[in-house]
Amino acid sequence: MKEVVEEGMSNLKKTIIGILTTALTAAGAYVTTHIDQLFDAEEEAAPIEQVDQASEPAPVEQKAEQNVNVQGPTINLTIPQQQPQTRVIERVIEKPVATPAPAPVKEVEDEDPW
């Protein structure tokens, strides 16, 4: 019984830690996005320079031309002319081998060796 209670408490602790971590992450994201408003930082305006139009010479038009080689390298492929193919067909004809005629059997005369 004691193990079940300890396990339940550890799950509760994990849940609380997870909620606090999420809240701190959200607060950090909010602070970083709104840091100017939180610390009352005012943007400094860049100084604007005014120039008299009469003392300035007429603007010069500049034409920028760009030449780009779009074609790139050419690739030449050489394909040999195809020639008609000849087919060789071989036929194998098996003929039965003629058995040679049996050799004549010599009859041995019965002789008495003595």
PyMOL commands that set and color helices and strands:
alter all, ss='L'
color gray80, all
select helices_A, chain A and resi 2-33+35-38
alter helices_A, ss='H'
color red, helices_A
deselect
rebuild
show_as cartoon
